[in-house]
Amino acid sequence: MADPHLLPPLPPPPPVPETLLQIEPITPLLNFTQNNNNYNQNNHRRETLSTQDDDLDQTLQKLETFLCFLGFSQSSVCSFLFSWAAFGLVGVALPVIILELSNCPGCEKFQIKNSELDIVASQACLAAVSLICLSHNMRKYGVKKFLFVDRYSGQMTRLSRQYIAQIKDSLRLLVLWSLPCFILKVAREVIRISYVKHESWLSSSAILFGLILSWSYVSTISLSASVIFHMVCNLQVIHFEDYGKLLERESDVLVFIEEHIRLRYNLSKISHRFRIFLVLQFIVVTASQFMTLFQVTGYSGIITVINGGDFVVSSIVQVVGIILSLHAATRISHRAQAIACLASRWHALATCNATANGSSDPSGYPTNALQVSYSESDLESFDYIAVPTNTQLASYMTSYHRRQAFVLYLQNNPGGITIFGWTVDRGLLNTIFFIELTLVTFLLGKTLVFSSSS
């Protein structure tokens, strides 16, 4: 048997490869933490945007409920019949019946029956115009598309807070003007009822309640239509102010032109939807005011606060309504026309900056130094131009030529609210003022006669 001490030694183990000796570093959890933080931020952003959308939907739902309560929502046959039946009973039949039944001999000192009926007719006509025009647009487009805050416009999520603030401001404006007129109407009716003798206090209270209810109904309808138009225009003001800030975020001229075409198209649709309302509102208010002036100057008796208080209250409501409409139209026209001034200044500063740097790229200019300024200047009117289907700029044009073409486009397409081609701006307001002044002086010349004592 062989000696175990004489056995050959075992071979050495094979060398370990260097790749196995290198210990791979443990991947830190930093990437996972960053991804988790990004996910949480994105999730929080989505929740915030979803909350804003929900708030806007709730605000629009409340607005739609309010308009439905006034009878503007006529989407079905039943709602259409109910709306006009309520208008005929509360707005027309109720005050006429009360004035006919409450007539008494010797009451001319406290109420002028013919004038009261004329006031009821003028208020009913203005409320009917508002109800017809606004209900037609709401039935055709719905609240969101009617106000241009639908999701398909691409601006609903980003500007939802401004939308909510503007809607609340418009409704606050309605309350601000309705409440003083309501207080004046109640005070006038209470004073008149205290002087006019009726059979009992119950009948006097019923007459007081009926007249105030009818006046509040038709006056709220009239003012609501003007406030809705005011709201639509001011929502577009938000879009134009955001368009002015677009120069701070973008440098592509094609983006500016496409966005401006979309804004002008929205203004053209607003003008088309409200032009009949604006014309009829102006005609009804003008006719009502001249009828009131003719009756006041032609009345042989003494007009006091008691028998002539309805003249004042109805005139305030009608004039406030048309002022709200004209103010909203001129404001959005002014904002649309001021965009050309802002773009011209941006073009000039970008050109000077590019020349100083020896480059034609306007992105080197700090566009955040631009300040949107809206001057009170009058610009020329324009007619509506349809949105073109192809707005590609020539590839060979330089950056300067593109900016120059953009400025020329804005100068020749200012935008604004139009009524059958006439832009509602300060020039049109001056024309309306002098026409009204001419008619007033003509009427006063026909009714007022000064007799000189010999």
DRENDO-1510 file (C-alpha; in Angstrom, 1 decimal, always signed):
<recs>
REC; n; res; u; v; w
REC; 1; MET; +0.0; +0.0; +0.0 .
REC; 2; ALA; +1.4; +3.3; -1.0 .
REC; 3; ASP; +2.5; +5.8; +1.6 .
REC; 4; PRO; -0.1; +8.7; +1.7 .
REC; 5; HIS; +2.8; +11.1; +2.4 .
REC; 6; LEU; +4.2; +10.3; -0.9 .
REC; 7; LEU; +1.1; +11.3; -2.9 .
REC; 8; PRO; +1.5; +14.2; -5.4 .
REC; 9; PRO; +0.2; +17.6; -4.2 .
REC; 10; LEU; -3.2; +18.8; -5.4 .
REC; 11; PRO; -3.2; +21.3; -8.2 .
REC; 12; PRO; -3.8; +24.9; -7.1 .
REC; 13; PRO; -7.4; +26.2; -7.6 .
REC; 14; PRO; -8.0; +28.0; -10.8 .
REC; 15; PRO; -7.8; +31.8; -10.6 .
REC; 16; VAL; -11.0; +33.7; -10.2 .
REC; 17; PRO; -11.8; +35.9; -13.1 .
REC; 18; GLU; -11.4; +39.6; -12.6 .
REC; 19; THR; -15.0; +40.2; -13.6 .
REC; 20; LEU; -16.2; +38.1; -10.7 .
REC; 21; LEU; -13.9; +39.9; -8.3 .
REC; 22; GLN; -15.4; +43.3; -9.2 .
REC; 23; ILE; -18.4; +43.8; -6.9 .
REC; 24; GLU; -21.1; +45.6; -8.7 .
REC; 25; PRO; -22.3; +48.7; -6.8 .
REC; 26; ILE; -25.7; +48.6; -5.3 .
REC; 27; THR; -28.1; +50.8; -7.2 .
REC; 28; PRO; -29.2; +53.6; -4.9 .
REC; 29; LEU; -32.9; +54.3; -4.3 .
REC; 30; LEU; -32.5; +57.8; -5.6 .
REC; 31; ASN; -34.0; +57.1; -9.0 .
REC; 32; PHE; -36.9; +55.4; -7.4 .
REC; 33; THR; -37.4; +58.3; -5.0 .
REC; 34; GLN; -37.3; +60.8; -7.9 .
REC; 35; ASN; -39.7; +58.8; -9.9 .
REC; 36; ASN; -42.0; +58.6; -6.9 .
REC; 37; ASN; -41.8; +62.4; -6.3 .
REC; 38; ASN; -42.5; +63.1; -10.0 .
REC; 39; TYR; -45.5; +60.7; -9.9 .
REC; 40; ASN; -46.8; +62.4; -6.7 .
REC; 41; GLN; -46.4; +65.8; -8.3 .
REC; 42; ASN; -48.2; +64.8; -11.5 .
REC; 43; ASN; -50.9; +63.1; -9.5 .
REC; 44; HIS; -51.3; +66.3; -7.3 .
REC; 45; ARG; -51.4; +68.4; -10.5 .
REC; 46; ARG; -54.1; +66.2; -12.0 .
REC; 47; GLU; -56.1; +66.3; -8.8 .
REC; 48; THR; -55.8; +70.1; -8.7 .
REC; 49; LEU; -56.9; +70.4; -12.4 .
REC; 50; SER; -59.8; +68.0; -11.7 .
REC; 51; THR; -60.9; +70.1; -8.7 .
REC; 52; GLN; -60.8; +73.2; -10.8 .
REC; 53; ASP; -62.9; +71.6; -13.5 .
REC; 54; ASP; -65.4; +70.4; -10.9 .
REC; 55; ASP; -65.6; +73.9; -9.5 .
REC; 56; LEU; -66.2; +75.4; -12.9 .
REC; 57; ASP; -68.8; +72.7; -13.7 .
REC; 58; GLN; -70.6; +73.5; -10.4 .
REC; 59; THR; -70.5; +77.3; -11.2 .
REC; 60; LEU; -71.9; +76.7; -14.6 .
REC; 61; GLN; -74.6; +74.4; -13.2 .
REC; 62; LYS; -75.7; +77.1; -10.8 .
REC; 63; LEU; -75.8; +79.7; -13.6 .
REC; 64; GLU; -77.9; +77.3; -15.7 .
REC; 65; THR; -80.3; +76.7; -12.8 .
REC; 66; PHE; -80.7; +80.5; -12.3 .
REC; 67; LEU; -81.4; +81.0; -16.0 .
REC; 68; CYS; -83.8; +78.1; -16.1 .
REC; 69; PHE; -85.7; +79.7; -13.1 .
REC; 70; LEU; -86.1; +82.9; -15.2 .
REC; 71; GLY; -87.4; +80.9; -18.2 .
REC; 72; PHE; -84.4; +81.1; -20.5 .
REC; 73; SER; -84.0; +77.3; -20.7 .
REC; 74; GLN; -86.5; +76.2; -23.3 .
REC; 75; SER; -85.0; +72.9; -24.5 .
REC; 76; SER; -88.3; +71.1; -24.6 .
REC; 77; VAL; -91.9; +71.8; -25.6 .
REC; 78; CYS; -93.1; +71.8; -21.9 .
REC; 79; SER; -90.4; +74.2; -20.8 .
REC; 80; PHE; -91.1; +76.4; -23.7 .
REC; 81; LEU; -94.9; +76.6; -23.0 .
REC; 82; PHE; -94.3; +77.0; -19.2 .
REC; 83; SER; -91.8; +79.8; -19.7 .
REC; 84; TRP; -94.0; +81.8; -22.0 .
REC; 85; ALA; -97.1; +81.1; -19.9 .
REC; 86; ALA; -95.4; +82.4; -16.8 .
REC; 87; PHE; -94.2; +85.5; -18.8 .
REC; 88; GLY; -97.7; +86.2; -20.1 .
REC; 89; LEU; -99.3; +85.8; -16.7 .
REC; 90; VAL; -96.8; +87.4; -14.4 .
REC; 91; GLY; -95.2; +89.9; -16.7 .
REC; 92; VAL; -98.2; +91.1; -18.7 .
REC; 93; ALA; -101.6; +90.0; -17.4 .
REC; 94; LEU; -101.0; +90.6; -13.7 .
REC; 95; PRO; -100.0; +94.3; -13.8 .
REC; 96; VAL; -102.6; +95.1; -16.4 .
REC; 97; ILE; -105.4; +93.5; -14.3 .
REC; 98; ILE; -104.2; +95.3; -11.1 .
REC; 99; LEU; -104.0; +98.7; -12.8 .
REC; 100; GLU; -107.5; +98.2; -14.3 .
REC; 101; LEU; -109.1; +97.1; -11.0 .
REC; 102; SER; -107.3; +99.6; -8.8 .
REC; 103; ASN; -108.5; +102.6; -10.8 .
REC; 104; CYS; -110.4; +105.0; -8.8 .
REC; 105; PRO; -111.8; +108.5; -9.3 .
REC; 106; GLY; -109.5; +111.3; -8.1 .
REC; 107; CYS; -106.4; +109.0; -8.2 .
REC; 108; GLU; -104.6; +111.0; -10.9 .
REC; 109; LYS; -102.7; +112.7; -8.1 .
REC; 110; PHE; -101.1; +109.4; -7.1 .
REC; 111; GLN; -101.0; +107.4; -10.3 .
REC; 112; ILE; -101.3; +108.2; -14.0 .
REC; 113; LYS; -103.1; +105.2; -15.5 .
REC; 114; ASN; -102.2; +105.6; -19.1 .
REC; 115; SER; -98.6; +106.2; -18.3 .
REC; 116; GLU; -98.6; +103.1; -16.0 .
REC; 117; LEU; -99.9; +100.9; -18.8 .
REC; 118; ASP; -97.3; +102.3; -21.3 .
REC; 119; ILE; -94.5; +101.5; -18.8 .
REC; 120; VAL; -95.8; +98.0; -18.4 .
REC; 121; ALA; -95.9; +97.6; -22.2 .
REC; 122; SER; -92.3; +98.9; -22.6 .
REC; 123; GLN; -91.0; +96.7; -19.8 .
REC; 124; ALA; -92.8; +93.6; -21.3 .
REC; 125; CYS; -91.4; +94.3; -24.8 .
REC; 126; LEU; -87.8; +94.6; -23.5 .
REC; 127; ALA; -88.2; +91.4; -21.4 .
REC; 128; ALA; -89.7; +89.6; -24.4 .
REC; 129; VAL; -86.8; +90.6; -26.6 .
REC; 130; SER; -84.3; +89.4; -24.0 .
REC; 131; LEU; -86.2; +86.1; -23.4 .
REC; 132; ILE; -86.5; +85.3; -27.2 .
REC; 133; CYS; -82.9; +86.0; -28.1 .
REC; 134; LEU; -81.2; +84.4; -25.1 .
REC; 135; SER; -83.4; +81.3; -24.9 .
REC; 136; HIS; -82.8; +80.7; -28.6 .
REC; 137; ASN; -79.0; +80.7; -28.2 .
REC; 138; MET; -79.1; +78.6; -25.0 .
REC; 139; ARG; -81.4; +76.0; -26.7 .
REC; 140; LYS; -79.1; +75.8; -29.7 .
REC; 141; TYR; -75.6; +75.8; -28.1 .
REC; 142; GLY; -76.0; +75.0; -24.4 .
REC; 143; VAL; -74.4; +77.0; -21.5 .
REC; 144; LYS; -70.8; +75.9; -22.0 .
REC; 145; LYS; -70.6; +76.4; -25.7 .
REC; 146; PHE; -72.7; +79.6; -25.4 .
REC; 147; LEU; -70.1; +81.1; -23.0 .
REC; 148; PHE; -67.1; +79.5; -24.9 .
REC; 149; VAL; -65.9; +77.6; -21.9 .
REC; 150; ASP; -66.3; +74.1; -23.2 .
REC; 151; ARG; -63.5; +71.6; -23.2 .
REC; 152; TYR; -63.2; +71.5; -27.0 .
REC; 153; SER; -61.9; +75.1; -26.9 .
REC; 154; GLY; -58.7; +73.9; -25.3 .
REC; 155; GLN; -58.7; +76.7; -22.6 .
REC; 156; MET; -61.1; +75.3; -20.0 .
REC; 157; THR; -58.5; +73.7; -17.7 .
REC; 158; ARG; -55.9; +76.4; -17.8 .
REC; 159; LEU; -58.3; +79.4; -17.4 .
REC; 160; SER; -60.9; +77.8; -15.2 .
REC; 161; ARG; -60.2; +80.0; -12.1 .
REC; 162; GLN; -60.5; +83.2; -14.2 .
REC; 163; TYR; -63.7; +81.8; -15.7 .
REC; 164; ILE; -65.2; +81.2; -12.2 .
REC; 165; ALA; -64.1; +84.7; -11.0 .
REC; 166; GLN; -65.7; +86.4; -14.0 .
REC; 167; ILE; -69.0; +84.5; -13.8 .
REC; 168; LYS; -69.2; +85.4; -10.1 .
REC; 169; ASP; -68.4; +89.1; -10.9 .
REC; 170; SER; -71.1; +89.2; -13.5 .
REC; 171; LEU; -73.7; +87.8; -11.2 .
REC; 172; ARG; -72.6; +90.2; -8.5 .
REC; 173; LEU; -73.0; +93.0; -11.0 .
REC; 174; LEU; -76.6; +91.9; -11.6 .
REC; 175; VAL; -77.4; +92.0; -7.9 .
REC; 176; LEU; -75.6; +95.3; -7.5 .
REC; 177; TRP; -77.9; +97.0; -10.0 .
REC; 178; SER; -81.1; +95.1; -9.3 .
REC; 179; LEU; -81.1; +95.7; -5.6 .
REC; 180; PRO; -81.2; +99.6; -5.6 .
REC; 181; CYS; -83.9; +99.5; -8.3 .
REC; 182; PHE; -85.9; +97.0; -6.3 .
REC; 183; ILE; -85.7; +99.2; -3.2 .
REC; 184; LEU; -86.8; +102.3; -5.2 .
REC; 185; LYS; -89.8; +100.3; -6.6 .
REC; 186; VAL; -90.9; +99.0; -3.2 .
REC; 187; ALA; -90.6; +102.5; -1.7 .
REC; 188; ARG; -92.6; +104.0; -4.5 .
REC; 189; GLU; -95.4; +101.4; -4.3 .
REC; 190; VAL; -95.6; +101.6; -0.5 .
REC; 191; ILE; -96.0; +105.4; -0.7 .
REC; 192; ARG; -98.6; +105.1; -3.4 .
REC; 193; ILE; -100.6; +102.4; -1.6 .
REC; 194; SER; -100.6; +104.5; +1.6 .
REC; 195; TYR; -102.3; +107.4; -0.3 .
REC; 196; VAL; -104.7; +105.4; -2.5 .
REC; 197; LYS; -107.6; +104.2; -0.5 .
REC; 198; HIS; -108.7; +100.5; -1.0 .
REC; 199; GLU; -111.4; +98.4; +0.5 .
REC; 200; SER; -109.1; +96.7; +3.0 .
REC; 201; TRP; -105.5; +96.3; +3.9 .
REC; 202; LEU; -105.6; +92.8; +2.5 .
REC; 203; SER; -106.4; +94.1; -1.0 .
REC; 204; SER; -103.8; +96.8; -0.6 .
REC; 205; SER; -101.2; +94.2; +0.3 .
REC; 206; ALA; -102.2; +91.9; -2.6 .
REC; 207; ILE; -101.9; +94.8; -5.0 .
REC; 208; LEU; -98.5; +95.8; -3.6 .
REC; 209; PHE; -97.2; +92.2; -3.8 .
REC; 210; GLY; -98.6; +91.7; -7.4 .
REC; 211; LEU; -97.0; +94.9; -8.8 .
REC; 212; ILE; -93.6; +94.3; -7.1 .
REC; 213; LEU; -93.6; +90.6; -8.3 .
REC; 214; SER; -94.4; +91.5; -11.9 .
REC; 215; TRP; -91.9; +94.3; -12.0 .
REC; 216; SER; -89.1; +92.2; -10.4 .
REC; 217; TYR; -89.8; +89.4; -12.9 .
REC; 218; VAL; -89.6; +91.4; -16.1 .
REC; 219; SER; -86.8; +93.7; -14.8 .
REC; 220; THR; -84.6; +90.7; -13.8 .
REC; 221; ILE; -85.1; +89.1; -17.2 .
REC; 222; SER; -84.1; +92.3; -19.0 .
REC; 223; LEU; -81.0; +92.9; -16.8 .
REC; 224; SER; -80.0; +89.2; -16.9 .
REC; 225; ALA; -79.8; +89.2; -20.7 .
REC; 226; SER; -77.5; +92.3; -20.6 .
REC; 227; VAL; -75.4; +90.7; -17.8 .
REC; 228; ILE; -75.1; +87.5; -19.8 .
REC; 229; PHE; -73.8; +89.4; -22.8 .
REC; 230; HIS; -71.5; +91.3; -20.5 .
REC; 231; MET; -70.3; +88.0; -19.2 .
REC; 232; VAL; -69.6; +86.5; -22.6 .
REC; 233; CYS; -67.6; +89.5; -23.7 .
REC; 234; ASN; -65.5; +89.6; -20.5 .
REC; 235; LEU; -64.8; +85.9; -20.8 .
REC; 236; GLN; -63.3; +86.7; -24.2 .
REC; 237; VAL; -61.3; +89.5; -22.6 .
REC; 238; ILE; -59.6; +86.8; -20.6 .
REC; 239; HIS; -58.6; +85.1; -23.8 .
REC; 240; PHE; -57.2; +88.2; -25.3 .
REC; 241; GLU; -55.2; +89.0; -22.2 .
REC; 242; ASP; -53.8; +85.5; -22.3 .
REC; 243; TYR; -53.0; +86.0; -26.0 .
REC; 244; GLY; -51.0; +89.1; -25.0 .
REC; 245; LYS; -49.0; +86.9; -22.7 .
REC; 246; LEU; -48.4; +84.4; -25.5 .
REC; 247; LEU; -45.6; +86.6; -26.8 .
REC; 248; GLU; -43.8; +85.9; -23.6 .
REC; 249; ARG; -44.0; +82.1; -24.1 .
REC; 250; GLU; -43.7; +81.6; -27.8 .
REC; 251; SER; -41.7; +82.9; -30.7 .
REC; 252; ASP; -43.4; +81.1; -33.6 .
REC; 253; VAL; -45.3; +83.6; -35.7 .
REC; 254; LEU; -47.5; +80.9; -37.1 .
REC; 255; VAL; -48.8; +80.1; -33.6 .
REC; 256; PHE; -49.7; +83.7; -33.0 .
REC; 257; ILE; -51.6; +83.9; -36.3 .
REC; 258; GLU; -53.5; +80.7; -35.7 .
REC; 259; GLU; -54.5; +81.7; -32.2 .
REC; 260; HIS; -55.6; +85.2; -33.4 .
REC; 261; ILE; -57.7; +83.7; -36.1 .
REC; 262; ARG; -59.5; +81.5; -33.5 .
REC; 263; LEU; -60.1; +84.5; -31.3 .
REC; 264; ARG; -61.5; +86.6; -34.2 .
REC; 265; TYR; -63.7; +83.7; -35.2 .
REC; 266; ASN; -65.2; +83.5; -31.6 .
REC; 267; LEU; -65.9; +87.3; -31.7 .
REC; 268; SER; -67.6; +86.9; -35.0 .
REC; 269; LYS; -69.9; +84.1; -33.6 .
REC; 270; ILE; -70.7; +86.3; -30.6 .
REC; 271; SER; -71.5; +89.2; -32.9 .
REC; 272; HIS; -73.8; +87.0; -34.9 .
REC; 273; ARG; -75.6; +85.6; -31.9 .
REC; 274; PHE; -76.2; +88.9; -30.2 .
REC; 275; ARG; -76.6; +91.4; -33.0 .
REC; 276; ILE; -80.5; +91.0; -33.1 .
REC; 277; PHE; -80.6; +91.4; -29.4 .
REC; 278; LEU; -78.5; +94.5; -29.4 .
REC; 279; VAL; -80.5; +96.2; -32.2 .
REC; 280; LEU; -83.9; +95.4; -30.7 .
REC; 281; GLN; -82.7; +96.4; -27.2 .
REC; 282; PHE; -81.5; +99.7; -28.5 .
REC; 283; ILE; -84.8; +100.3; -30.4 .
REC; 284; VAL; -87.1; +99.4; -27.5 .
REC; 285; VAL; -85.1; +101.4; -25.0 .
REC; 286; THR; -85.0; +104.4; -27.3 .
REC; 287; ALA; -88.7; +104.3; -28.1 .
REC; 288; SER; -89.6; +103.8; -24.4 .
REC; 289; GLN; -87.5; +106.8; -23.3 .
REC; 290; PHE; -88.9; +109.1; -26.0 .
REC; 291; MET; -92.4; +107.9; -25.1 .
REC; 292; THR; -91.7; +108.8; -21.5 .
REC; 293; LEU; -90.3; +112.2; -22.4 .
REC; 294; PHE; -93.3; +112.9; -24.6 .
REC; 295; GLN; -95.7; +112.0; -21.8 .
REC; 296; VAL; -93.9; +114.0; -19.2 .
REC; 297; THR; -93.6; +117.1; -21.3 .
REC; 298; GLY; -97.2; +116.8; -22.6 .
REC; 299; TYR; -98.9; +116.1; -19.2 .
REC; 300; SER; -100.9; +119.1; -18.0 .
REC; 301; GLY; -101.0; +118.1; -14.3 .
REC; 302; ILE; -98.3; +118.1; -11.7 .
REC; 303; ILE; -95.8; +115.2; -11.8 .
REC; 304; THR; -94.5; +114.2; -8.4 .
REC; 305; VAL; -92.4; +111.3; -7.0 .
REC; 306; ILE; -95.6; +109.4; -6.2 .
REC; 307; ASN; -97.3; +109.4; -9.6 .
REC; 308; GLY; -94.1; +109.6; -11.7 .
REC; 309; GLY; -91.9; +107.3; -9.7 .
REC; 310; ASP; -92.4; +104.4; -12.2 .
REC; 311; PHE; -90.9; +106.6; -15.0 .
REC; 312; VAL; -87.7; +106.9; -13.0 .
REC; 313; VAL; -87.4; +103.2; -12.0 .
REC; 314; SER; -88.2; +101.8; -15.4 .
REC; 315; SER; -85.8; +104.3; -17.1 .
REC; 316; ILE; -83.0; +103.3; -14.7 .
REC; 317; VAL; -83.5; +99.6; -15.5 .
REC; 318; GLN; -83.6; +100.1; -19.3 .
REC; 319; VAL; -80.7; +102.5; -19.4 .
REC; 320; VAL; -78.5; +100.4; -17.1 .
REC; 321; GLY; -79.2; +97.4; -19.3 .
REC; 322; ILE; -78.1; +99.0; -22.5 .
REC; 323; ILE; -75.1; +100.6; -20.9 .
REC; 324; LEU; -73.9; +97.2; -19.7 .
REC; 325; SER; -74.3; +95.8; -23.2 .
REC; 326; LEU; -72.5; +98.7; -24.9 .
REC; 327; HIS; -69.7; +98.8; -22.3 .
REC; 328; ALA; -69.0; +95.1; -22.7 .
REC; 329; ALA; -69.0; +95.3; -26.5 .
REC; 330; THR; -66.7; +98.3; -26.6 .
REC; 331; ARG; -64.3; +96.7; -24.0 .
REC; 332; ILE; -63.8; +93.5; -26.0 .
REC; 333; SER; -63.4; +95.6; -29.2 .
REC; 334; HIS; -60.8; +97.7; -27.5 .
REC; 335; ARG; -58.9; +94.7; -26.2 .
REC; 336; ALA; -58.9; +93.1; -29.7 .
REC; 337; GLN; -57.7; +96.2; -31.4 .
REC; 338; ALA; -54.9; +96.8; -28.8 .
REC; 339; ILE; -53.3; +93.5; -29.8 .
REC; 340; ALA; -51.9; +95.1; -33.0 .
REC; 341; CYS; -50.2; +97.8; -30.9 .
REC; 342; LEU; -48.6; +95.1; -28.6 .
REC; 343; ALA; -47.4; +93.1; -31.6 .
REC; 344; SER; -45.9; +96.1; -33.3 .
REC; 345; ARG; -43.9; +96.9; -30.2 .
REC; 346; TRP; -42.8; +93.3; -29.9 .
REC; 347; HIS; -41.7; +93.3; -33.5 .
REC; 348; ALA; -39.8; +96.5; -33.1 .
REC; 349; LEU; -38.0; +95.4; -30.0 .
REC; 350; ALA; -37.2; +92.0; -31.4 .
REC; 351; THR; -35.8; +93.5; -34.6 .
REC; 352; CYS; -33.6; +96.0; -32.7 .
REC; 353; ASN; -32.4; +93.2; -30.4 .
REC; 354; ALA; -31.6; +90.9; -33.4 .
REC; 355; THR; -29.7; +93.6; -35.2 .
REC; 356; ALA; -27.6; +94.3; -32.2 .
REC; 357; ASN; -26.8; +90.7; -31.7 .
REC; 358; GLY; -26.2; +90.1; -35.4 .
REC; 359; SER; -29.0; +87.4; -35.5 .
REC; 360; SER; -32.4; +87.2; -36.9 .
REC; 361; ASP; -33.9; +85.0; -34.2 .
REC; 362; PRO; -36.3; +86.9; -32.0 .
REC; 363; SER; -36.1; +84.4; -29.3 .
REC; 364; GLY; -33.0; +86.1; -27.9 .
REC; 365; TYR; -35.1; +89.1; -26.9 .
REC; 366; PRO; -36.5; +89.0; -23.4 .
REC; 367; THR; -40.2; +89.1; -24.3 .
REC; 368; ASN; -41.2; +89.1; -20.6 .
REC; 369; ALA; -40.3; +92.8; -20.6 .
REC; 370; LEU; -43.3; +93.6; -22.7 .
REC; 371; GLN; -46.2; +95.1; -20.8 .
REC; 372; VAL; -49.7; +94.8; -22.2 .
REC; 373; SER; -51.1; +98.4; -22.5 .
REC; 374; TYR; -54.6; +99.2; -23.7 .
REC; 375; SER; -54.9; +102.8; -24.8 .
REC; 376; GLU; -58.2; +104.5; -25.3 .
REC; 377; SER; -57.8; +105.0; -29.0 .
REC; 378; ASP; -60.4; +104.6; -31.7 .
REC; 379; LEU; -59.5; +102.3; -34.6 .
REC; 380; GLU; -61.2; +101.7; -37.9 .
REC; 381; SER; -63.9; +99.1; -38.3 .
REC; 382; PHE; -63.7; +95.8; -40.2 .
REC; 383; ASP; -65.9; +93.2; -41.6 .
REC; 384; TYR; -65.8; +89.6; -40.6 .
REC; 385; ILE; -63.3; +87.4; -42.4 .
REC; 386; ALA; -63.8; +83.6; -42.4 .
REC; 387; VAL; -61.1; +81.3; -40.9 .
REC; 388; PRO; -58.8; +80.2; -43.8 .
REC; 389; THR; -58.1; +76.5; -44.2 .
REC; 390; ASN; -54.4; +76.9; -45.1 .
REC; 391; THR; -52.2; +79.3; -43.0 .
REC; 392; GLN; -48.7; +78.0; -43.8 .
REC; 393; LEU; -46.0; +80.6; -44.2 .
REC; 394; ALA; -43.5; +80.5; -47.0 .
REC; 395; SER; -40.4; +78.6; -45.9 .
REC; 396; TYR; -38.0; +81.1; -47.5 .
REC; 397; MET; -39.3; +84.0; -45.4 .
REC; 398; THR; -36.9; +85.4; -42.8 .
REC; 399; SER; -37.8; +85.9; -39.2 .
REC; 400; TYR; -38.1; +89.6; -39.8 .
REC; 401; HIS; -40.5; +89.2; -42.8 .
REC; 402; ARG; -42.6; +86.8; -40.8 .
REC; 403; ARG; -43.0; +89.3; -37.9 .
REC; 404; GLN; -43.7; +92.1; -40.4 .
REC; 405; ALA; -46.4; +90.0; -42.0 .
REC; 406; PHE; -47.9; +89.2; -38.6 .
REC; 407; VAL; -48.1; +92.9; -37.7 .
REC; 408; LEU; -49.7; +93.8; -41.0 .
REC; 409; TYR; -52.2; +91.0; -40.5 .
REC; 410; LEU; -53.2; +92.4; -37.1 .
REC; 411; GLN; -53.4; +95.9; -38.4 .
REC; 412; ASN; -55.8; +94.9; -41.1 .
REC; 413; ASN; -57.8; +92.5; -39.0 .
REC; 414; PRO; -58.3; +94.3; -35.7 .
REC; 415; GLY; -61.3; +92.3; -34.4 .
REC; 416; GLY; -64.2; +93.3; -32.1 .
REC; 417; ILE; -68.0; +93.0; -31.7 .
REC; 418; THR; -69.8; +94.1; -34.8 .
REC; 419; ILE; -73.4; +94.8; -35.6 .
REC; 420; PHE; -74.1; +94.1; -39.3 .
REC; 421; GLY; -70.5; +95.3; -40.1 .
REC; 422; TRP; -70.2; +98.2; -37.8 .
REC; 423; THR; -67.7; +97.7; -35.0 .
REC; 424; VAL; -69.1; +98.7; -31.5 .
REC; 425; ASP; -66.3; +101.0; -30.4 .
REC; 426; ARG; -66.0; +104.6; -29.1 .
REC; 427; GLY; -66.6; +106.0; -32.6 .
REC; 428; LEU; -70.0; +104.2; -32.8 .
REC; 429; LEU; -70.9; +105.3; -29.2 .
REC; 430; ASN; -70.2; +109.0; -30.2 .
REC; 431; THR; -72.5; +108.5; -33.2 .
REC; 432; ILE; -75.3; +107.0; -31.1 .
REC; 433; PHE; -75.0; +109.8; -28.5 .
REC; 434; PHE; -75.3; +112.6; -31.1 .
REC; 435; ILE; -78.2; +110.9; -32.8 .
REC; 436; GLU; -80.0; +110.6; -29.4 .
REC; 437; LEU; -79.2; +114.2; -28.6 .
REC; 438; THR; -80.7; +115.3; -31.9 .
REC; 439; LEU; -83.9; +113.4; -31.4 .
REC; 440; VAL; -84.3; +114.7; -27.8 .
REC; 441; THR; -83.9; +118.3; -28.9 .
REC; 442; PHE; -86.3; +117.8; -31.8 .
REC; 443; LEU; -88.9; +116.3; -29.4 .
REC; 444; LEU; -88.5; +119.0; -26.9 .
REC; 445; GLY; -88.8; +121.6; -29.6 .
REC; 446; LYS; -92.2; +120.1; -30.6 .
REC; 447; THR; -93.6; +119.7; -27.0 .
REC; 448; LEU; -92.3; +122.7; -25.0 .
REC; 449; VAL; -93.8; +126.0; -25.7 .
REC; 450; PHE; -92.7; +129.2; -23.9 .
REC; 451; SER; -95.2; +132.0; -23.7 .
REC; 452; SER; -94.1; +135.5; -23.0 .
REC; 453; SER; -96.4; +137.8; -21.0 .
REC; 454; SER; -97.1; +141.1; -22.8 .
</recs>
